[in-house]
């Protein structure tokens, strides 16, 4: 039996197909994408998927397969190797120009342009054998030399990919495949930093020269997150084939299928984590296929090998700023209703018309566009279609649900901080043990925020939500020492408060009432405080009065009970 020490390494953050195949990493076989591409390609093929779904690795795989001089052993044992006739005809038969625009992002256009030049420089250096070509003329080599220079005028930069393809075709006598990864990254950053117009112009000219009426081109493949509107950077291209998250073609090649995840877990003896991984990282639907986020699965499994008790984390959401969620939540009452967000968090669907063809400078101009952005970037997924344009949208999994909830909490804290009068009333009542007043104020806060209202969300997450709201309220009270999930007694109390000036200590236990039996759940919370001795630290600190609060919540309602315990002085 194979020991764990002999297991292949998990490819955390590795996007090089060659490296994965030669350095002993686990590979989920997506090579039949090559066969399907050869059967269905157009002159320009554009794949759009959310970030971290394997786009760059697939582009690296295509380069490794098609490029002249490739190592055929890279594909030994993989599905494409069984297509012997296809491999004989196409493997290692094409010159390839391969660039990634992932790094072309900067605070200014001038810096971003320098980075774009650097990308061309790097690819030219990789193809530097052209300087020794016996086929190319002196003029050809002089032209190529310009692509190696750090200083490059606009004309040279915009014609660079076209010229590389022309020189490669002359040298090899074979048309060229052009691969452009992360094609939309420069546009996203340019829009964020207010130099969108010049960057659009640069990318449009670069692509137009390389992809439009280029007699040296066999075909091109581009990948990115958003399906950028044709009129933005693809002007004049003859009907590029676009394979987005709604397309059935190629739907299984980005993301891990359920079978692939089960196989991976079985290989590493992590089968017992299947349900957890499914809850947290599955739920995306591309075309007709349900897929997991590969980035999440690989990262979590890698950490599980060291710590089998590790709880799931937010891996995917931590790879970006997630500004779109913040902007979306801020649209509440401006075209977006609280009930729509509540429905999404509850695991329900919201039907919306989706516009996949967008330009970056129009992404956030309306709530309608925001729904489309959330869908195409992976924050929401499809659960069915109403008609050709209208999609039933849902939050895909626990990871993204938690992201939404965290952003709601941020918004709530900002709102609570502006509501000084209600805040003071709540804290004053809490300090003197007035449960009815605490309950009234807290109900007002709950009415004003977004709630978690369905059994779809697990009870601990619901309790954490209400726990977070309380902490958000208490954060604005000066002079109170507030601790959250502090080890106390034989367990962890939800919230401990020390009021030194008043010599009062408060312990709060928050629970979610699944069946709206608020009174009973409140009593359970109070019993738990006593049984687990959550007040032990407060007693140790010598507070003369300890207020023990049980708070039960359900949707936008709460029940508050208190037990007062006076501690006799020694």
N, C-alpha and C positions, 0 to 999 in steps of 0.2 A: 504493500500500500504506500502511495506517495505521501511523504511527510509534509508538514507545513513549510519546513525549510526549503523544500524542493519546489514549492509552488511558484508559479510565475508572479512577477510583481504587477501591482495594479498601476495603470498608466495615469497617475494624477497629474493633470496639466500638460500632458505630452500630446502634441498635435502632429508629430512627424510619424508617418506610416512606416518609413524605413527604420526609425529608431525603435518603434514598438516591436517590429518584426525581427530585429537583429539583437536586441538587448534583453530579451527574455521577459517581455511584458504580455499581459493578458490582452487578447484582441477579440472584440465582438465582430464577427465576419459580416461586413457590408459590401463585399466585393461584387456581388451580383448587380450592384448599381452600375458597374461598368457595362455589363451586357445590356441592361435596360437602356442606358444612355446611348449606346451604339445603335440600338434598334429604334430609338425614338427621338434622336437629337435634331435640333434645329441649328442654324448657323450660330445663333446666340442663345444660350440656355441660362436662365437665371433661377437660382434656388434661394428662397427666403425661409428662414426659420429663426426662432428666438435664439438668443445667445446661449452658448454652452450645450448645444445639441449635436455636436459632431461635424459641423460644416467644414471647419479647417482640416480636420483629420481626413474627411472624404476628399477634399481638394488635394491633399498630400498623396492620398491613395491614387487618384487619377494621374497625377504627375508621375508617380512611381511606375504605373502600368504603361503609360503611353510613351514616355520619353526614350529616345534613342540612347542606348548604353545602359538601360536599366538592368538590374539584377533579377532575373526571372525566379530565383530561389525565394524571393520575398513573398511570392504567392503560392509556394508549395503548401499543400494541404488545405487551401482555401477554396471556396465554392467556385470562383472564377477559373481556377486551374482545371476544373472538369470540363470547361468549354474549350476543348483542345483546338478546334478549327478557328474559333474566334481569337484565341491567344496567338495562334500561329500567324494570323493575318494582321493583328493590331498591336500586340505587346511589343514595346520597344521599337516602334516603327515611325514615330513622329518627333520632330523638334518641338520643344515645349517652352513657351514663355510663361513663367509663373511668378506672380507678385501678390503680396498682401498689403492692403491699405490700412491695416489695423493700427499701425503706429502713426498714421498721418492725422494727428490731432494735436492742436496747440492753441494757445490763447490768442494768437494773432495769425492773420493770413500769411504774412511774410515767413513766419516760422513754420507753419504748416506746409507752405510751398517748398521750403528747404527740405523738409522731411519727405515730401513726394519725390524730390530730386534724388535724395538718398536711396529711396526704394528702387528707382531706376538704376542708379549707380551699382547697387548690390546685385541686381539681376544681370547687368552688363558684365560685372566681374565674374559672375558664375559662368557666363558664356564667353569668357575671354579667349577661348581657343579660336574664336573667329579671326583674331589678329594673325594667326598662323595659317589661315585657310589658303590653299592653293587655288581656290575657285574665285574668291573675292578679289576685286581690283584694289589698287591703291586708294582710289576715291571711296570705295566701300569701307575700307579699314579706317580712313580718316573720319568718315561719318560715324563709324562705331566708336572711335576714340572720343568723340564729343559726348557720348553717353556715359563715359567713365569720369567726366569732370564734375566737380562739386558746383561749379558755376555753369548754369544752363539757362539760355534764354527761353522765353515762352514757346517759341516755335519749335525748338529742339525738344522741349519737355512734352508738348502736345503730340508730336510725331514720334516719340520715343518707342512706344510699343509697336507701332506700325513698322518703323525702321528695323527694329529687332526681328520682327517676323519676316520682313523682306530679306534681310541678310541671312537668316537661318534657312529660308527656303532656297536661296541661291547656293548656300554651302552644301546642304543635304539633298537638294533636288526634290524636296517633299514639302507639302503644305504644312502649316504650323497650327498647333493647338495653343490657345491662349487661356490661361487660368487667372482669374482675378478674385482673390478672397477678401471678404470684409469691404466690399465696394462702397458701402454707404457710411462707413465710420467717419471719413472726412466731412461729410455733409452734416452729420449729427453734431459734431463738435463745432463746425462753422456756424450752425444755427444757434447753438448755445452761446457762442462768443461773438455773435453779431458780425461775421464776415461771410455770410451765406452766399451772397450774390457772386463775388469773385471766385469762391470755391466751386460753385455750380458751374460757372463758366469754364474753369480749368478742367474739371472732371468730364464735363460734356465734350470738350474739344479732344481730350485724351481718348475717351471712349469712341468718339465719332471716327477719328482717324484709324483706330485699331480695329473697330468692329463693323464699320459701314463701308461697303464696296471695297474691302481689302482682299485683293486677289490672292494674297499669300495665306489667307486664313482657311484652315480646314473646319474647325468650329471653335467656339469659345464657351467657357463655363464661368459664371459669376456667382458668388454667394454673398448674402448679407442678411440683416435682420428684417429690414423693411422693404416692401415692394415699392420702390420709388417711382413716382409717376413718370410715364414715358416722356412727357413734354419737359420734364426737369433735366434729365441727363441722357436720355436715350433718343433724343430727337433725330428723326430720319432713319432709324434702324427699321429694317423690314421685319416686322412682326416677330420680335424676340419671343421665345418660348419661356413662359414664366411658370415655375412650379412652386406655388406657395403652400401654406399650411392647409388650404382648403382643397388642394388638388389630390386626386387619388394616385396619380403617377408618382412613383418614388416615395410614397408615404411611409414605407417601413425603413428607409435608409437613414433617417435622422431621429435620434432617440433610440432607446432600447425597448424591444417588445417584451411582453410578459414572459415568453419562453426564454428569451435571452437573459433576462434577469434571474429566472429560476435556475438556468444553467450556471450562471456566474455564482450564485449563492451556493449551489450544490458543490461546485468546484472548490470553494473556500470553506465548506462545512458551516455555512451561515444560514441554512435553511430556516432555522427558528426565527430569523429576522424578516421573513418574507412579508408578513402582514404589516409590520411596522413600516417597511420600505414602501410597500404599496400605498399605505395611507398617506405617507409624507411626500413621495416623489413620483407617483404615477398620476394618471388622470388627464394627461394631455391627449388630444385627439387631432391627428394630422391625416387629412383625407378620410379613409375608412379604418385607420389603425389607431389603437390606443397605445401610447408610449410613455415611458419613464424619462425623466431628465438624466442623461448619462453622467453629467457632472456630479449630481447629487449622489447617485448610486455608487459611483467609483470612490468618491471622497468618503462617504459614510462607511462603506465596506472596508476601505483601507484603514480607517481608524478603529473599526470593530475588531480587526485582527490583533490590535494591541490592547484594546479594552472592550471585551465582549458585553459589558454592562452599559456601554455608552448610549445615551439617549440621542435621538436624531437631532440634527442641527439645520440651521438655514445656510446652506452652502451656495445655492444658486442666487438667492436674493442678496447675498453679501458681495457679489461680484459686480455690482452696479450701484449707482446712487439711488435708484428707484424713485426719482423725482416724479415720474408719471403718476405714481400712486398718490403722492402728496398733492399734486395738482388736481387729480381726480377727486379726492376727498374734499378738497377746498371748494369744489363746485356744488356742494350740498346747498340746496335752496336756490341754485342758479342753473336750473335745467336738470339737476340731479336730485332725486328725493332720498331721504333717509331710508324709506322702505325698500328701495332698490338695493342699497348697500346691505341692509339687514337681510334681504332675501339671498343675496350672494353668499354672505357669511354663513347663513343657515344651510347652505348646500343646495339652494334652489336655483332656477335659471331665470334670466332676464332676456327677453327677446329684443334685439336691436338690429338695425340695418348697418351692415358693415361696408366700409369703403377701403379696399385694399390699396388702391392707387392714391398715395398721398405724397405731398412734398413736405420736407422737414419744417419749412417756415410756416406751415399751416396746421401742424400737428395739434397744437393746443388752443386753436382759435375758437373751438366750439366743443360742447359736451359730446356731440355726435362723433366728431373726430377722435375724441379721447376714448370712446368705446372701441373704435377701430384700432387705435394704437395699443390699448390693453390686450386686445385679442391677438394682434399680429406679433406682439413682443412676448407673449407667453404668460402674462398676468391673468388672463382669462382664456378659457378654451371653449370649444363648441360641444354642445350636447344634442345637436340636431338642427335641421333647417326648417324654417317656415316657408320660405320661397327662395328664389335665386340669390337675393341679397340679404335677407333677414335670417339671423342666426340666433339660436338659443345659447346664451353665454353663461358660463359658470366658472367659479374658482376651481382650479384643477385639483388641489391637494392641500394637505395640512401646512406645508411650508409656506405657500402663497397666502393661505387663509391667515396664518399668524402674522405675515407681513401687513396685510390689510388691517388687522386688529391693532398692531403696534402703531400704525399711522393714525388710526382713529384715536388712540390714547394720546398721541402727541397733540392732535387737534383739540381733544377735550381739555388737556392741561392748559392750553393756551386760552380756551374759552373760560375755564374755571378761574383763571387768574384775573380775568377782566370783570368777574362778577363778585365784587368785593363785599357787598352787603349780605348776600346769601352765604358767602364763604364764612364771614364773621359769625353769622347766626348759627351755622352748622357747628363751628368749632366751639363756640360758647356753650351750646347745648351739650356737646360731647364732653366738655370739661366738667360739667356739673351733674352729669348723669340724668339727662332728660331725654329718654328714648323716643317719645312721641315727636319732639321737635327735631331730633336727629333724623328720624324716619321721614318726616315731612320735607326737610331740606334735601335729603338724599334722593327722595322720589322726584323732586324738582330737577335735580341734576340728571337723573336717569331719563326723564322726559325730554331733556334738551339734547341728549347725545344719542348716538347710534347704539342699538342693543344687540346682544347675541340672544337669539330667541328660538332656537330649534335644537332638537336632540341630535342633529347631525354632528354638531360640535361636541366633543367630549367634555364631560363635566369638569375636569381639572382646568381646561382652557377657559371655560365659562367663569369659573371661580377666579382665575387669574385676571380676567377682564374686569370684574367688579372690584377685585383687590387693587388693580391698577388705577381705577377711577378714584377710589378712596385715597390712595397715595398721591394722586394728582391734586386732590383737594387739600390734603394735609401739607403738601410741599410749600404752600404759600403762607403757612402759619409760623411766624417768627417766634423764637424762644422755646419751641417744642423740639425735643429730640425724638425723631421718628425712625424706627427700625423695621425693616421688612424681612419676613421669613428668618427671624433671628432664632438661633438655637436656644430653646428655653425648656426647662424641665426635662421631660423624656422625649420631646419632639420639637417641632418648629411652629411657633406662633405666627399667624399671618402678619399682624402689625402690633408692635409695642411702642408706646408713647410715654416719655418721661417729661413731666412738667415740674421742674425743680422748684420754681418760685411758689407754686401752690402745694407742693409736696404730694402730688397726685400722679399715680401711674395708671395707664390704660392698656388693656390687652383686647384686641379685636380679632375674632374668628369669623371669616366670611365663607358662606356656603351658598351653593346654587340649589334651588328647590325645583327638582325635575317636574313634580306634579302640582306645583303651585301651593303645596302645603307649607306655607311660610312659617306659621307658628311652630309647628312640629320641628322643622329644620332649625329654627332659631334655638329652640331648646336643646337640640342635638349639639349645636355649636357651643352653647354654654357648658354642657356636660363635658365636651371634649377639652375645653380650657381647663376644667378641674381635673379631669382624669390624666391629662398629659402634663399638668402642672406648668402651663404656659406662663403663669404669673410668678413663678419661682424667682426669677431674676429681680422682678420689681420688689418682691418682699425682701430679698437679700439687700437691695439698695436702700431699704428703710423707709419706703413711702408709707405715709400714714393712711392714705385712702387709695384703694385699687378699684377701678371700674372695669368690670368684665363684660364686654359687649358681644352678643351673638347677632350677626346680621345675615339674614336670608334674602336672596334675590331671585327674581324670575322675570325675565324680560325687562320691562320698565317699572316693576314694582319691587318694593323691599319691605321687610319687617325687621324692626330693631327691638331687642330686649337687653336689659342691663341688670347685672348683679353688683351691688356695692358691698365692698368688704373693708371695714375699718380695721386697721392694724394697731393693736394697743402698743403704746410706747414702752420700752423696757426700763 
